[in-house]
Amino acid sequence: MPADHEHSGDSASWSPLDSEEWYAARDAAAGLRDVLIAAGMERDFPYLRADLNAFGHGLIELGRISPETAERLTELLRRALESTYEVPGTGTNGRQQRND
């Protein structure tokens, strides 16, 4: 029985480079990498990478971080949440009130 290597349903021939999910994960990881570099935290996330799971869903692996890095990230996120900024043309700030 001859092997049909041209069969499009063959999962062995599937490549992550053929999926939009891979490129979305890669772009998101690159964006996060750029922000971490700007914050001086590029060495604090050595496991940062884009990946696909077994179902082909794009994921961003942040990996393990030190307690000091977690504290710094917490402070940066807290400051971002507390910051207010003027949304041009609206006269309001960009924060949305949560009604949990």
N, CA, C and O atoms as CSV, one atom per row, in Angstrom:
chain,resi,resn,atom,element,x,y,z
A,1,MET,N,N,0.863,-1.170,0.000
A,1,MET,CA,C,0.000,0.000,0.000
A,1,MET,C,C,0.908,1.232,0.000
A,1,MET,O,O,1.687,1.410,0.937
A,2,PRO,N,N,0.831,2.085,-1.020
A,2,PRO,CA,C,1.688,3.263,-1.093
A,2,PRO,C,C,1.272,4.315,-0.069
A,2,PRO,O,O,0.087,4.519,0.194
A,3,ALA,N,N,2.263,4.965,0.494
A,3,ALA,CA,C,1.994,6.037,1.462
A,3,ALA,C,C,1.576,7.285,0.726
A,3,ALA,O,O,2.136,7.623,-0.317
A,4,ASP,N,N,0.590,7.968,1.270
A,4,ASP,CA,C,0.101,9.192,0.659
A,4,ASP,C,C,0.625,10.377,1.469
A,4,ASP,O,O,-0.032,10.821,2.411
A,5,HIS,N,N,1.804,10.891,1.108
A,5,HIS,CA,C,2.411,11.995,1.840
A,5,HIS,C,C,1.762,13.329,1.524
A,5,HIS,O,O,2.028,14.316,2.209
A,6,GLU,N,N,0.944,13.383,0.535
A,6,GLU,CA,C,0.292,14.622,0.137
A,6,GLU,C,C,-1.046,14.815,0.829
A,6,GLU,O,O,-1.717,15.819,0.590
A,7,HIS,N,N,-1.450,13.885,1.676
A,7,HIS,CA,C,-2.744,13.955,2.346
A,7,HIS,C,C,-2.776,15.164,3.284
A,7,HIS,O,O,-1.978,15.242,4.218
A,8,SER,N,N,-3.679,16.091,3.045
A,8,SER,CA,C,-3.715,17.336,3.819
A,8,SER,C,C,-4.183,17.132,5.254
A,8,SER,O,O,-3.946,18.000,6.094
A,9,GLY,N,N,-4.839,16.019,5.563
A,9,GLY,CA,C,-5.323,15.780,6.911
A,9,GLY,C,C,-4.313,15.077,7.796
A,9,GLY,O,O,-4.609,14.769,8.951
A,10,ASP,N,N,-3.131,14.819,7.274
A,10,ASP,CA,C,-2.104,14.116,8.030
A,10,ASP,C,C,-1.509,15.043,9.076
A,10,ASP,O,O,-0.839,16.018,8.736
A,11,SER,N,N,-1.750,14.744,10.353
A,11,SER,CA,C,-1.264,15.611,11.419
A,11,SER,C,C,0.254,15.619,11.507
A,11,SER,O,O,0.825,16.550,12.073
A,12,ALA,N,N,0.914,14.621,10.970
A,12,ALA,CA,C,2.368,14.594,10.999
A,12,ALA,C,C,2.966,15.672,10.097
A,12,ALA,O,O,4.121,16.056,10.279
A,13,SER,N,N,2.204,16.156,9.141
A,13,SER,CA,C,2.722,17.184,8.239
A,13,SER,C,C,2.310,18.584,8.674
A,13,SER,O,O,2.653,19.560,8.006
A,14,TRP,N,N,1.576,18.703,9.786
A,14,TRP,CA,C,1.121,19.998,10.277
A,14,TRP,C,C,2.298,20.790,10.811
A,14,TRP,O,O,3.183,20.232,11.460
A,15,SER,N,N,2.314,22.068,10.547
A,15,SER,CA,C,3.379,22.930,11.045
A,15,SER,C,C,2.774,24.106,11.786
A,15,SER,O,O,1.798,24.688,11.312
A,16,PRO,N,N,3.327,24.474,12.941
A,16,PRO,CA,C,2.802,25.635,13.661
A,16,PRO,C,C,2.961,26.927,12.863
A,16,PRO,O,O,2.227,27.892,13.080
A,17,LEU,N,N,3.911,26.942,11.953
A,17,LEU,CA,C,4.131,28.138,11.144
A,17,LEU,C,C,3.007,28.378,10.147
A,17,LEU,O,O,2.943,29.428,9.509
A,18,ASP,N,N,2.117,27.390,10.019
A,18,ASP,CA,C,0.972,27.538,9.122
A,18,ASP,C,C,-0.268,28.056,9.842
A,18,ASP,O,O,-1.336,28.133,9.233
A,19,SER,N,N,-0.158,28.414,11.129
A,19,SER,CA,C,-1.353,28.790,11.873
A,19,SER,C,C,-1.312,30.253,12.303
A,19,SER,O,O,-0.263,30.788,12.662
A,20,GLU,N,N,-2.471,30.876,12.258
A,20,GLU,CA,C,-2.596,32.255,12.729
A,20,GLU,C,C,-2.353,32.339,14.235
A,20,GLU,O,O,-1.850,33.346,14.733
A,21,GLU,N,N,-2.711,31.279,14.953
A,21,GLU,CA,C,-2.541,31.262,16.400
A,21,GLU,C,C,-1.072,31.388,16.783
A,21,GLU,O,O,-0.744,32.060,17.761
A,22,TRP,N,N,-0.183,30.747,16.023
A,22,TRP,CA,C,1.243,30.850,16.303
A,22,TRP,C,C,1.718,32.283,16.144
A,22,TRP,O,O,2.442,32.799,16.995
A,23,TYR,N,N,1.314,32.927,15.059
A,23,TYR,CA,C,1.755,34.301,14.826
A,23,TYR,C,C,1.167,35.266,15.847
A,23,TYR,O,O,1.833,36.224,16.239
A,24,ALA,N,N,-0.065,35.032,16.284
A,24,ALA,CA,C,-0.664,35.876,17.330
A,24,ALA,C,C,0.099,35.713,18.641
A,24,ALA,O,O,0.373,36.702,19.321
A,25,ALA,N,N,0.446,34.479,19.002
A,25,ALA,CA,C,1.204,34.234,20.232
A,25,ALA,C,C,2.595,34.852,20.129
A,25,ALA,O,O,3.078,35.467,21.080
A,26,ARG,N,N,3.232,34.690,18.986
A,26,ARG,CA,C,4.573,35.253,18.797
A,26,ARG,C,C,4.552,36.766,18.900
A,26,ARG,O,O,5.419,37.355,19.545
A,27,ASP,N,N,3.566,37.408,18.267
A,27,ASP,CA,C,3.464,38.870,18.313
A,27,ASP,C,C,3.173,39.368,19.727
A,27,ASP,O,O,3.709,40.393,20.148
A,28,ALA,N,N,2.325,38.643,20.459
A,28,ALA,CA,C,2.016,39.032,21.836
A,28,ALA,C,C,3.246,38.887,22.726
A,28,ALA,O,O,3.507,39.750,23.563
A,29,ALA,N,N,3.998,37.816,22.556
A,29,ALA,CA,C,5.217,37.622,23.343
A,29,ALA,C,C,6.244,38.701,23.015
A,29,ALA,O,O,6.934,39.191,23.909
A,30,ALA,N,N,6.349,39.075,21.745
A,30,ALA,CA,C,7.280,40.131,21.352
A,30,ALA,C,C,6.869,41.474,21.952
A,30,ALA,O,O,7.724,42.245,22.387
A,31,GLY,N,N,5.574,41.756,21.976
A,31,GLY,CA,C,5.090,42.998,22.585
A,31,GLY,C,C,5.383,43.038,24.074
A,31,GLY,O,O,5.812,44.064,24.602
A,32,LEU,N,N,5.151,41.922,24.747
A,32,LEU,CA,C,5.444,41.842,26.177
A,32,LEU,C,C,6.948,41.963,26.419
A,32,LEU,O,O,7.380,42.630,27.360
A,33,ARG,N,N,7.733,41.319,25.572
A,33,ARG,CA,C,9.192,41.422,25.680
A,33,ARG,C,C,9.645,42.875,25.581
A,33,ARG,O,O,10.493,43.315,26.359
A,34,ASP,N,N,9.088,43.621,24.632
A,34,ASP,CA,C,9.469,45.017,24.446
A,34,ASP,C,C,9.146,45.864,25.673
A,34,ASP,O,O,9.931,46.733,26.052
A,35,VAL,N,N,7.990,45.615,26.296
A,35,VAL,CA,C,7.608,46.356,27.499
A,35,VAL,C,C,8.513,45.977,28.669
A,35,VAL,O,O,8.910,46.839,29.454
A,36,LEU,N,N,8.838,44.696,28.785
A,36,LEU,CA,C,9.739,44.265,29.858
A,36,LEU,C,C,11.129,44.871,29.684
A,36,LEU,O,O,11.770,45.229,30.672
A,37,ILE,N,N,11.599,44.989,28.463
A,37,ILE,CA,C,12.885,45.635,28.205
A,37,ILE,C,C,12.815,47.102,28.620
A,37,ILE,O,O,13.725,47.607,29.277
A,38,ALA,N,N,11.739,47.784,28.239
A,38,ALA,CA,C,11.575,49.199,28.597
A,38,ALA,C,C,11.531,49.392,30.107
A,38,ALA,O,O,11.972,50.422,30.617
A,39,ALA,N,N,10.999,48.400,30.826
A,39,ALA,CA,C,10.911,48.479,32.290
A,39,ALA,C,C,12.192,47.981,32.962
A,39,ALA,O,O,12.284,47.973,34.190
A,40,GLY,N,N,13.180,47.566,32.166
A,40,GLY,CA,C,14.423,47.059,32.728
A,40,GLY,C,C,14.288,45.681,33.330
A,40,GLY,O,O,15.063,45.314,34.213
A,41,MET,N,N,13.308,44.901,32.864
A,41,MET,CA,C,13.037,43.590,33.455
A,41,MET,C,C,13.319,42.437,32.492
A,41,MET,O,O,12.804,41.336,32.686
A,42,GLU,N,N,14.128,42.672,31.459
A,42,GLU,CA,C,14.348,41.629,30.453
A,42,GLU,C,C,15.037,40.388,31.027
A,42,GLU,O,O,14.833,39.289,30.512
A,43,ARG,N,N,15.829,40.533,32.056
A,43,ARG,CA,C,16.508,39.375,32.651
A,43,ARG,C,C,15.638,38.664,33.696
A,43,ARG,O,O,15.984,37.579,34.163
A,44,ASP,N,N,14.524,39.275,34.051
A,44,ASP,CA,C,13.662,38.716,35.092
A,44,ASP,C,C,12.660,37.688,34.578
A,44,ASP,O,O,12.008,37.009,35.372
A,45,PHE,N,N,12.532,37.567,33.267
A,45,PHE,CA,C,11.583,36.627,32.664
A,45,PHE,C,C,12.325,35.729,31.667
A,45,PHE,O,O,12.077,35.807,30.464
A,46,PRO,N,N,13.230,34.879,32.160
A,46,PRO,CA,C,14.047,34.078,31.246
A,46,PRO,C,C,13.268,33.015,30.476
A,46,PRO,O,O,13.770,32.482,29.486
A,47,TYR,N,N,12.066,32.706,30.909
A,47,TYR,CA,C,11.292,31.652,30.259
A,47,TYR,C,C,10.209,32.193,29.336
A,47,TYR,O,O,9.392,31.419,28.836
A,48,LEU,N,N,10.181,33.489,29.101
A,48,LEU,CA,C,9.158,34.088,28.248
A,48,LEU,C,C,9.267,33.517,26.833
A,48,LEU,O,O,10.331,33.556,26.215
A,49,ARG,N,N,8.151,32.989,26.336
A,49,ARG,CA,C,8.140,32.455,24.969
A,49,ARG,C,C,6.717,32.266,24.474
A,49,ARG,O,O,5.769,32.184,25.256
A,50,ALA,N,N,6.596,32.200,23.181
A,50,ALA,CA,C,5.317,31.891,22.538
A,50,ALA,C,C,5.258,30.385,22.314
A,50,ALA,O,O,6.283,29.737,22.104
A,51,ASP,N,N,4.049,29.838,22.360
A,51,ASP,CA,C,3.901,28.399,22.202
A,51,ASP,C,C,2.503,28.097,21.684
A,51,ASP,O,O,1.630,28.964,21.673
A,52,LEU,N,N,2.308,26.879,21.263
A,52,LEU,CA,C,0.990,26.349,20.915
A,52,LEU,C,C,0.753,25.112,21.763
A,52,LEU,O,O,1.668,24.321,21.993
A,53,ASN,N,N,-0.490,24.946,22.230
A,53,ASN,CA,C,-0.784,23.717,22.961
A,53,ASN,C,C,-1.184,22.621,21.973
A,53,ASN,O,O,-1.160,22.834,20.760
A,54,ALA,N,N,-1.546,21.466,22.487
A,54,ALA,CA,C,-1.881,20.321,21.640
A,54,ALA,C,C,-3.103,20.572,20.765
A,54,ALA,O,O,-3.313,19.864,19.780
A,55,PHE,N,N,-3.908,21.567,21.112
A,55,PHE,CA,C,-5.103,21.879,20.343
A,55,PHE,C,C,-4.853,22.999,19.342
A,55,PHE,O,O,-5.764,23.408,18.622
A,56,GLY,N,N,-3.625,23.494,19.294
A,56,GLY,CA,C,-3.288,24.552,18.360
A,56,GLY,C,C,-3.626,25.945,18.849
A,56,GLY,O,O,-3.625,26.894,18.065
A,57,HIS,N,N,-3.919,26.085,20.151
A,57,HIS,CA,C,-4.216,27.398,20.722
A,57,HIS,C,C,-2.917,28.091,21.111
A,57,HIS,O,O,-2.062,27.494,21.766
A,58,GLY,N,N,-2.772,29.337,20.713
A,58,GLY,CA,C,-1.582,30.098,21.052
A,58,GLY,C,C,-1.541,30.448,22.523
A,58,GLY,O,O,-2.551,30.844,23.105
A,59,LEU,N,N,-0.373,30.302,23.123
A,59,LEU,CA,C,-0.182,30.607,24.541
A,59,LEU,C,C,1.120,31.373,24.723
A,59,LEU,O,O,2.052,31.244,23.928
A,60,ILE,N,N,1.167,32.169,25.779
A,60,ILE,CA,C,2.384,32.861,26.151
A,60,ILE,C,C,2.871,32.245,27.457
A,60,ILE,O,O,2.159,32.258,28.462
A,61,GLU,N,N,4.063,31.718,27.437
A,61,GLU,CA,C,4.678,31.132,28.624
A,61,GLU,C,C,5.476,32.215,29.329
A,61,GLU,O,O,6.452,32.727,28.781
A,62,LEU,N,N,5.060,32.570,30.555
A,62,LEU,CA,C,5.807,33.547,31.340
A,62,LEU,C,C,6.882,32.869,32.166
A,62,LEU,O,O,7.929,33.461,32.425
A,63,GLY,N,N,6.639,31.641,32.581
A,63,GLY,CA,C,7.619,30.895,33.337
A,63,GLY,C,C,7.714,31.308,34.791
A,63,GLY,O,O,6.907,32.092,35.292
A,64,ARG,N,N,8.718,30.762,35.454
A,64,ARG,CA,C,8.954,31.053,36.862
A,64,ARG,C,C,9.696,32.372,36.997
A,64,ARG,O,O,10.538,32.721,36.171
A,65,ILE,N,N,9.363,33.095,38.060
A,65,ILE,CA,C,10.051,34.351,38.356
A,65,ILE,C,C,10.406,34.371,39.838
A,65,ILE,O,O,9.822,33.643,40.641
A,66,SER,N,N,11.354,35.201,40.180
A,66,SER,CA,C,11.775,35.302,41.582
A,66,SER,C,C,10.738,36.089,42.378
A,66,SER,O,O,9.935,36.814,41.792
A,67,PRO,N,N,10.743,35.957,43.702
A,67,PRO,CA,C,9.836,36.759,44.530
A,67,PRO,C,C,10.046,38.260,44.318
A,67,PRO,O,O,9.085,39.029,44.320
A,68,GLU,N,N,11.288,38.672,44.138
A,68,GLU,CA,C,11.569,40.092,43.909
A,68,GLU,C,C,10.938,40.579,42.609
A,68,GLU,O,O,10.402,41.685,42.545
A,69,THR,N,N,11.007,39.748,41.578
A,69,THR,CA,C,10.389,40.107,40.302
A,69,THR,C,C,8.880,40.187,40.453
A,69,THR,O,O,8.254,41.092,39.901
A,70,ALA,N,N,8.286,39.260,41.186
A,70,ALA,CA,C,6.843,39.284,41.414
A,70,ALA,C,C,6.435,40.555,42.151
A,70,ALA,O,O,5.408,41.156,41.836
A,71,GLU,N,N,7.234,40.961,43.127
A,71,GLU,CA,C,6.933,42.197,43.863
A,71,GLU,C,C,7.030,43.410,42.955
A,71,GLU,O,O,6.190,44.307,43.021
A,72,ARG,N,N,8.050,43.443,42.110
A,72,ARG,CA,C,8.207,44.576,41.191
A,72,ARG,C,C,7.074,44.611,40.168
A,72,ARG,O,O,6.538,45.678,39.869
A,73,LEU,N,N,6.711,43.453,39.635
A,73,LEU,CA,C,5.604,43.384,38.684
A,73,LEU,C,C,4.298,43.810,39.343
A,73,LEU,O,O,3.492,44.511,38.732
A,74,THR,N,N,4.089,43.389,40.583
A,74,THR,CA,C,2.895,43.787,41.328
A,74,THR,C,C,2.830,45.300,41.466
A,74,THR,O,O,1.777,45.904,41.265
A,75,GLU,N,N,3.963,45.912,41.810
A,75,GLU,CA,C,3.998,47.372,41.968
A,75,GLU,C,C,3.744,48.084,40.640
A,75,GLU,O,O,3.029,49.085,40.603
A,76,LEU,N,N,4.318,47.580,39.560
A,76,LEU,CA,C,4.083,48.197,38.250
A,76,LEU,C,C,2.619,48.101,37.837
A,76,LEU,O,O,2.055,49.059,37.307
A,77,LEU,N,N,2.005,46.947,38.078
A,77,LEU,CA,C,0.587,46.783,37.743
A,77,LEU,C,C,-0.289,47.657,38.635
A,77,LEU,O,O,-1.267,48.240,38.166
A,78,ARG,N,N,0.057,47.750,39.914
A,78,ARG,CA,C,-0.699,48.605,40.837
A,78,ARG,C,C,-0.640,50.058,40.367
A,78,ARG,O,O,-1.660,50.747,40.340
A,79,ARG,N,N,0.541,50.515,40.000
A,79,ARG,CA,C,0.683,51.891,39.512
A,79,ARG,C,C,-0.094,52.111,38.223
A,79,ARG,O,O,-0.700,53.166,38.033
A,80,ALA,N,N,-0.080,51.142,37.354
A,80,ALA,CA,C,-0.835,51.266,36.102
A,80,ALA,C,C,-2.331,51.366,36.379
A,80,ALA,O,O,-3.028,52.154,35.739
A,81,LEU,N,N,-2.825,50.583,37.318
A,81,LEU,CA,C,-4.243,50.619,37.661
A,81,LEU,C,C,-4.636,51.924,38.337
A,81,LEU,O,O,-5.760,52.399,38.172
A,82,GLU,N,N,-3.723,52.498,39.090
A,82,GLU,CA,C,-4.014,53.731,39.805
A,82,GLU,C,C,-3.846,54.973,38.941
A,82,GLU,O,O,-4.359,56.040,39.278
A,83,SER,N,N,-3.141,54.841,37.846
A,83,SER,CA,C,-2.879,56.013,37.005
A,83,SER,C,C,-4.160,56.450,36.294
A,83,SER,O,O,-5.014,55.636,35.939
A,84,THR,N,N,-4.255,57.717,36.106
A,84,THR,CA,C,-5.372,58.263,35.339
A,84,THR,C,C,-4.791,59.038,34.179
A,84,THR,O,O,-3.708,59.615,34.278
A,85,TYR,N,N,-5.501,59.047,33.111
A,85,TYR,CA,C,-5.065,59.779,31.943
A,85,TYR,C,C,-6.297,60.330,31.241
A,85,TYR,O,O,-7.384,59.759,31.322
A,86,GLU,N,N,-6.114,61.420,30.569
A,86,GLU,CA,C,-7.202,62.082,29.857
A,86,GLU,C,C,-7.397,61.413,28.499
A,86,GLU,O,O,-6.451,61.293,27.720
A,87,VAL,N,N,-8.619,60.981,28.219
A,87,VAL,CA,C,-8.934,60.421,26.919
A,87,VAL,C,C,-9.259,61.593,26.001
A,87,VAL,O,O,-10.223,62.317,26.247
A,88,PRO,N,N,-8.468,61.793,24.945
A,88,PRO,CA,C,-8.671,62.953,24.072
A,88,PRO,C,C,-10.109,63.056,23.561
A,88,PRO,O,O,-10.699,62.086,23.085
A,89,GLY,N,N,-10.646,64.269,23.679
A,89,GLY,CA,C,-11.973,64.542,23.132
A,89,GLY,C,C,-13.141,64.127,24.001
A,89,GLY,O,O,-14.289,64.359,23.624
A,90,THR,N,N,-12.885,63.513,25.167
A,90,THR,CA,C,-14.011,63.051,25.984
A,90,THR,C,C,-14.129,63.782,27.310
A,90,THR,O,O,-15.207,63.825,27.904
A,91,GLY,N,N,-13.024,64.359,27.780
A,91,GLY,CA,C,-13.054,65.017,29.073
A,91,GLY,C,C,-13.132,64.046,30.236
A,91,GLY,O,O,-13.445,64.444,31.358
A,92,THR,N,N,-12.850,62.772,29.978
A,92,THR,CA,C,-12.886,61.759,31.038
A,92,THR,C,C,-11.560,61.039,31.086
A,92,THR,O,O,-10.763,61.101,30.151
A,93,ASN,N,N,-11.336,60.344,32.207
A,93,ASN,CA,C,-10.109,59.556,32.268
A,93,ASN,C,C,-10.375,58.173,31.688
A,93,ASN,O,O,-11.524,57.791,31.466
A,94,GLY,N,N,-9.310,57.437,31.447
A,94,GLY,CA,C,-9.415,56.156,30.793
A,94,GLY,C,C,-9.767,54.999,31.693
A,94,GLY,O,O,-9.951,53.885,31.201
A,95,ARG,N,N,-9.867,55.212,32.992
A,95,ARG,CA,C,-10.192,54.126,33.905
A,95,ARG,C,C,-11.670,53.821,33.883
A,95,ARG,O,O,-12.504,54.726,33.865
A,96,GLN,N,N,-11.981,52.571,33.884
A,96,GLN,CA,C,-13.370,52.161,33.961
A,96,GLN,C,C,-13.660,51.692,35.368
A,96,GLN,O,O,-12.851,50.985,35.969
A,97,GLN,N,N,-14.787,52.073,35.891
A,97,GLN,CA,C,-15.184,51.649,37.227
A,97,GLN,C,C,-15.659,50.213,37.160
A,97,GLN,O,O,-16.421,49.839,36.268
A,98,ARG,N,N,-15.199,49.402,38.120
A,98,ARG,CA,C,-15.672,48.024,38.224
A,98,ARG,C,C,-16.786,47.951,39.234
A,98,ARG,O,O,-16.698,48.536,40.314
A,99,ASN,N,N,-17.809,47.252,38.895
A,99,ASN,CA,C,-18.955,47.073,39.781
A,99,ASN,C,C,-19.103,45.603,40.115
A,99,ASN,O,O,-20.093,44.967,39.754
A,100,ASP,N,N,-18.100,45.065,40.814
A,100,ASP,CA,C,-18.129,43.639,41.170
A,100,ASP,C,C,-19.024,43.408,42.374
A,100,ASP,O,O,-19.175,42.271,42.821
